[in-house]
Amino acid sequence: IITNLDEASNVYFRQLDELNKFMSEKGLPQELRVKLRDYFRFRRNCRAMVEWSSVMHLMSDSLRLEVAESVFGKWVRAMPIFKDCPRRLPAMLSAHLSSMVLGPHEDLMANPMKRECLFIIEKGLVAHKGFILEMGTLVGVERIYSHDVNDGLLTCPPAITLCHSIALCIERDALLHVVSEFPKVQATMRRVVVRIIFREAVMSYARAILNSVTQIGRASCRERV
């Protein structure tokens, strides 16, 4: 009975035993072993947060709507691209969200398996564009219209985790499909994203010009010397 009551702990310790065996067999360095154990410990502590999606899918449509509004409504409406969105939008988005557990110093934008995804910071600290992102921040909006403009303008700046973190991810096509049912939200989202893309392009061009001028100045100084 006691064993059945704490099945989650049993699973965790089995995974930890398998991890220790794997690390010993492969001769992993001690620093990496510590990092892996910390990661699995964090996963265990936040297991309830990571597995919320499986519970959501067991609910009726009306209950899922209420829960999604309570959990995600505030986050979604705080995002400029979803300003004044209808009550149904958070619930529809929640059906396409999945969780990722990340260790320190990982780059969300560099994950090749999530190249077409956007991310919402659910827990932890993430550095992006010189800022520490708050919980509920949407990362990767440049990817929304990646097929509508020159891809050269859409290189997303790194988003580096500063500690163990949890991010919700949603695929670009799933997001566009949901938003297509809300024309006003769709128009607002496109306007905001295009503005962000334009600003990033201008800033990239300005940095390139500044670097070019700096290099020319240095070359000129060397010639004088």
C-alpha positions as CSV (number, residue, x, y, z in Angstrom):
1,I,0.0,0.0,0.0
2,I,2.8,2.4,1.0
3,T,4.5,1.6,-2.3
4,N,1.4,2.5,-4.3
5,L,0.8,5.7,-2.4
6,D,4.1,7.2,-3.5
7,E,4.4,5.9,-7.0
8,A,6.0,9.2,-8.2
9,S,8.9,8.8,-5.8
10,N,9.4,5.2,-6.9
11,V,9.6,6.3,-10.5
12,Y,12.0,9.1,-9.6
13,F,14.4,6.8,-7.7
14,R,14.2,4.2,-10.5
15,Q,15.2,6.9,-13.0
16,L,18.0,8.1,-10.6
17,D,19.3,4.5,-10.4
18,E,19.3,4.2,-14.2
19,L,21.0,7.6,-14.5
20,N,23.7,6.6,-12.1
21,K,24.3,3.3,-13.9
22,F,24.4,5.1,-17.2
23,M,26.9,7.8,-16.0
24,S,29.2,5.1,-14.5
25,E,29.1,3.0,-17.6
26,K,29.9,5.9,-19.9
27,G,32.5,7.4,-17.5
28,L,31.0,10.9,-17.5
29,P,33.0,13.6,-15.7
30,Q,31.9,14.5,-12.1
31,E,30.8,18.0,-13.1
32,L,28.4,16.7,-15.7
33,R,27.1,14.1,-13.3
34,V,26.2,16.8,-10.8
35,K,24.5,18.8,-13.5
36,L,22.4,15.8,-14.6
37,R,21.4,14.9,-11.0
38,D,20.4,18.6,-10.4
39,Y,18.3,18.5,-13.6
40,F,16.4,15.3,-12.6
41,R,15.9,16.7,-9.1
42,F,14.3,19.8,-10.5
43,R,12.1,17.7,-12.8
44,R,10.8,15.8,-9.8
45,N,10.1,19.0,-7.8
46,C,8.2,20.6,-10.6
47,R,6.5,17.4,-11.9
48,A,3.0,18.7,-11.1
49,M,3.7,21.8,-13.3
50,V,5.1,19.8,-16.2
51,E,2.3,17.3,-16.4
52,W,-0.6,19.7,-16.1
53,S,-1.5,19.2,-19.8
54,S,-2.4,15.6,-19.3
55,V,-4.9,16.6,-16.7
56,M,-6.4,19.4,-18.9
57,H,-7.2,16.9,-21.6
58,L,-9.3,14.9,-19.2
59,M,-11.7,17.8,-18.5
60,S,-14.9,18.7,-20.3
61,D,-14.7,21.6,-22.8
62,S,-16.5,24.0,-20.4
63,L,-14.3,23.1,-17.5
64,R,-11.1,23.4,-19.6
65,L,-12.3,26.9,-20.7
66,E,-12.7,28.0,-17.1
67,V,-9.3,26.5,-16.0
68,A,-7.5,27.9,-19.0
69,E,-8.9,31.3,-18.4
70,S,-7.8,31.1,-14.7
71,V,-4.3,29.8,-15.5
72,F,-3.5,31.5,-18.8
73,G,-5.9,34.3,-19.2
74,K,-3.9,36.9,-17.3
75,W,-0.6,35.9,-19.1
76,V,-2.2,35.9,-22.6
77,R,-3.8,39.3,-22.2
78,A,-0.6,40.8,-20.9
79,M,1.1,40.0,-24.2
80,P,0.9,42.9,-26.7
81,I,0.0,40.5,-29.6
82,F,-3.1,39.2,-27.7
83,K,-4.3,42.5,-26.3
84,D,-8.1,42.5,-25.7
85,C,-8.4,38.9,-26.9
86,P,-11.7,37.0,-26.4
87,R,-12.2,34.7,-23.4
88,R,-12.0,31.5,-25.6
89,L,-8.5,32.2,-26.9
90,P,-6.5,31.1,-23.8
91,A,-8.4,27.9,-23.7
92,M,-7.8,27.2,-27.4
93,L,-4.1,28.0,-27.1
94,S,-3.8,25.7,-24.0
95,A,-4.7,22.7,-26.1
96,H,-1.5,23.2,-28.1
97,L,0.9,24.0,-25.3
98,S,3.5,21.5,-24.1
99,S,6.2,21.9,-21.3
100,M,9.9,21.8,-21.5
101,V,12.3,21.5,-18.6
102,L,15.6,23.2,-19.1
103,G,18.9,23.3,-17.2
104,P,21.0,26.4,-16.7
105,H,22.7,28.1,-19.6
106,E,20.5,26.5,-22.3
107,D,19.4,28.6,-25.3
108,L,15.7,28.2,-26.1
109,M,16.2,29.6,-29.6
110,A,19.0,27.2,-30.5
111,N,16.9,24.0,-30.0
112,P,16.8,22.4,-33.5
113,M,13.7,20.4,-32.6
114,K,11.8,23.5,-31.7
115,R,12.8,25.7,-34.6
116,E,9.2,26.5,-35.5
117,C,8.1,27.1,-31.9
118,L,7.4,30.1,-29.6
119,F,7.9,29.9,-25.9
120,I,6.2,31.2,-22.7
121,I,8.4,31.4,-19.6
122,E,6.5,29.5,-16.9
123,K,9.2,29.2,-14.2
124,G,12.8,30.3,-13.8
125,L,15.0,33.1,-15.2
126,V,15.8,33.7,-18.8
127,A,18.0,36.4,-20.3
128,H,16.9,37.7,-23.7
129,K,18.0,40.9,-25.5
130,G,19.8,42.2,-22.4
131,F,16.7,41.7,-20.1
132,I,15.7,39.2,-17.5
133,L,12.3,37.9,-18.7
134,E,9.3,37.8,-16.3
135,M,7.1,34.8,-15.9
136,G,4.5,34.7,-18.6
137,T,6.7,36.5,-21.2
138,L,6.4,35.3,-24.8
139,V,9.7,34.6,-26.6
140,G,10.3,34.2,-30.3
141,V,7.6,36.3,-31.8
142,E,9.9,37.0,-34.7
143,R,9.1,33.4,-35.9
144,I,5.4,34.0,-36.3
145,Y,5.6,35.3,-39.9
146,S,8.9,33.6,-40.8
147,H,7.6,32.7,-44.2
148,D,6.2,36.1,-45.0
149,V,9.5,38.2,-44.9
150,N,13.1,37.7,-45.6
151,D,14.5,35.0,-43.3
152,G,17.6,37.1,-42.8
153,L,15.7,39.5,-40.6
154,L,14.3,36.8,-38.4
155,T,17.3,35.4,-36.6
156,C,16.1,35.3,-33.0
157,P,18.5,36.6,-30.4
158,P,19.6,34.0,-27.8
159,A,17.3,33.3,-24.8
160,I,19.6,31.8,-22.2
161,T,18.3,30.1,-19.0
162,L,20.0,31.4,-15.9
163,C,18.8,28.6,-13.7
164,H,16.6,25.5,-14.0
165,S,13.5,26.7,-15.8
166,I,10.2,25.6,-17.4
167,A,9.0,26.9,-20.7
168,L,5.7,26.3,-22.4
169,C,6.1,25.9,-26.2
170,I,3.6,26.2,-29.0
171,E,4.2,25.5,-32.6
172,R,4.0,28.5,-35.0
173,D,1.4,26.8,-37.3
174,A,-0.8,25.9,-34.3
175,L,-0.7,29.5,-33.1
176,L,-1.7,30.8,-36.5
177,H,-4.5,28.3,-36.8
178,V,-6.0,29.3,-33.5
179,V,-5.6,33.1,-34.1
180,S,-7.2,32.8,-37.6
181,E,-10.6,32.3,-35.8
182,F,-10.3,35.8,-34.3
183,P,-9.8,38.4,-37.1
184,K,-9.3,41.3,-34.7
185,V,-6.6,39.5,-32.7
186,Q,-5.0,38.3,-36.0
187,A,-4.7,41.9,-37.2
188,T,-3.3,43.2,-33.9
189,M,-0.8,40.3,-33.8
190,R,0.4,41.0,-37.3
191,R,0.8,44.7,-36.7
192,V,2.8,44.1,-33.4
193,V,5.0,41.4,-34.9
194,V,5.8,43.4,-38.1
195,R,6.7,46.4,-35.9
196,I,9.1,44.1,-33.8
197,I,10.7,42.7,-36.9
198,F,11.2,46.2,-38.4
199,R,12.8,47.4,-35.2
200,E,15.1,44.4,-35.0
201,A,16.1,45.0,-38.6
202,V,16.9,48.7,-38.0
203,M,18.9,47.9,-34.9
204,S,20.9,45.1,-36.7
205,Y,21.6,47.5,-39.6
206,A,22.7,50.2,-37.1
207,R,25.0,47.8,-35.3
208,A,26.6,46.7,-38.6
209,I,27.3,50.3,-39.6
210,L,28.8,51.1,-36.1
211,N,31.0,48.0,-36.3
212,S,32.1,49.0,-39.8
213,V,32.9,52.6,-38.8
214,T,34.8,51.2,-35.7
215,Q,36.9,48.9,-37.9
216,I,37.7,51.6,-40.4
217,G,38.8,53.9,-37.5
218,R,41.1,51.3,-36.1
219,A,42.6,50.6,-39.5
220,S,43.2,54.3,-40.0
221,C,44.9,54.6,-36.6
222,R,47.2,51.6,-37.4
223,E,48.2,53.3,-40.7
224,R,49.1,56.5,-38.9
225,V,51.2,54.6,-36.4
